[in-house]
């Protein structure tokens, strides 16, 4: 039941200080890949999809750290939503999205799904909050591919830029497989290999 108590926490979309104008060199829609020299143990071997980045700070979600699996029907019941048998035997995987506000939930998903709380990051990838997306996933009417994450990664003004200058992160183009694929064990090394092949974006 511990997993279900965590899963039933409200899904809240947090887009940082989105009111500020985006920088020309914004990393929104890109991937941060922890270098082998990453000094912060929380972020070692992580791949982070950047949701928002401007002069006020940055917000991203770790996409390669699954934590546990639970039945989505039981999750809906904990949320006070009658699954009506629609969930069947479907399960959902809980992912660690980052160390900040671990009671905040996000569904990162393919851009074929769009409701009122959806924020499209790129042509291929979006993020949605709220109960509706979980209910749609349970009914088989949700996005084609998705990750359910709790917690996020946040940076204040200039903090991420300082980490980049120090060499903690590589920045690479995001692709749907690296972001939403299920081969989480190999995502980090694949992303590092892509950095070595293509070089840094910035």
Buried (B, 14 or more C-beta within 10 A) or exposed (E): EEBBEBBBBEBEBBBBBBEEEEBEEBBBBBBBBBBEEBEEEEBEBBBBBBBBBBBBBBBBBBBBBBBEEBBBBBBBBBBEBEBEEBBEEBEBBBBBBBBEBBEBBBBBBBBEBEEEBBBEBBEBBBBBBBBBBBBBBBBEEBBEBBBBBBBBBBBEEEEBBEBBEEEBBBBBEBBBEBBBBEEBEEBBEBBBEBBEEEEEEE
